[in-house]
Amino acid sequence: MDPAGDLLVQLCQDLGQLRVQAGGPSLRDLGELLGVSKSQLAVILSGRIRRPPDWDVVKGLVEAVRGYAADRGRLGQVSLTTGVEEFWRPRYAAVEHAFSHRSRKPAAVPEPPRPAVPHQLPPAVHHFSGRAAELAALDAVAGQGAPAGCAVISAIGGMAGVGKTALAVYWAHRVADRFPDGQLYVNLRGYDPADPPLPPERVVWDFLTALGVPDARIPAGTAARIGLYRSLLYDRRVLIVLDNARRVEQVRPLLPASPGCLVLVTSRSRLRGLISADGARPVMLDLLPGAEASGLLAQRLGR
């Protein structure tokens, strides 16, 4: 047994003597108070132990025995060798310091939850044809990189029904392996006649959930949510597809600050503010050229 353990055993023996001289409390009462059996208490208070007892049990015994003696006016009459208070105060402090410091283990610091790897892309169009120039333009954007603190952004624009979503999703699947930390997708419903556009705070909540954040840990404020979202994406490679945006205000809060991320936005609007202020590279779609349109029809209908 180490020195700290020896001190503790001696303290238990002295505590047993004090209990006898004070006339109590009984081992049964102590056991009920501390949740320890009478036999265990008898061994502890006699000092016949091979290893130090639990320090919390000893502290409970000290308080219970001294409280019992004090309540009955016997504490001042009970002496061990050098007087009760003169003995207990330095001895108790010395043992507490030696034993608690020896046995105390640093609290384990829980590792932060590892972000989940989402794969939210919808299925690509089965019969995709043409758009070679636009696909090459998107490949070029992805290869250019972004300055520190910014994400790569590409904005696909064009009239309704021209194939913006089909192009974005097809290309996103084609390059998904470049983004091993996941792919996020949302339809912002910018031009949905049945439902209003999705607000950024709702989208951030959904993205945080997809990244593995429990609902209870998602902050209440929009700014705090956005901060947590950007923190989770920092130094990660994630592809984010923001489909059918109506305004820049729908998009800007969803932009990460990691150059390893790429944001692909589709909109009927040109989103000039996103191009001028946030460095988005525009890719404009027009109707398919005649040869590509014929090829698409052949795929769908047969030659």
Disulfide bonds with the S-S distance in Angstrom:
none
